[in-house]
């Protein structure tokens, strides 16, 4: 497993999490459509994430392993903290979300939590998603803004 994930890796994990929640499994064609990529591109990426132990095959599609879910949860907590901070500094919520997507993979959790404490431990991000969660909401802002889910 890599020590650093790319924002794109996390997009895939979040979309698989969302799709397996609503449909029981995340099919390659649905993942490709949600992320606006070609099917072979999605297929390669899903296989890579499976080799890292973050995804497993279920009913002709993919779902997150425990490890994959734990990474999604950590990223989502960092995501909402950073976007809350950026929106308090004047960015609009979706702008803050897109920038937080780039930063969440780089910032260690203890530093993110320090920022969260410095802001007075807010409970929700600017999109009203919970910041301190045990699992991310399936249709979180992280998924909605990137995958343009209605
Ligand atoms: Zn948000």
Boltz pocket constraint, residues with backbone or C-beta under 6 A from the ligand:
constraints:
  - pocket:
      binder: B
      contacts: [[A, 80], [A, 83], [A, 93], [A, 97], [A, 125], [A, 126], [A, 127], [A, 128], [A, 129], [A, 141], [A, 142]]
      max_distance: 6.0
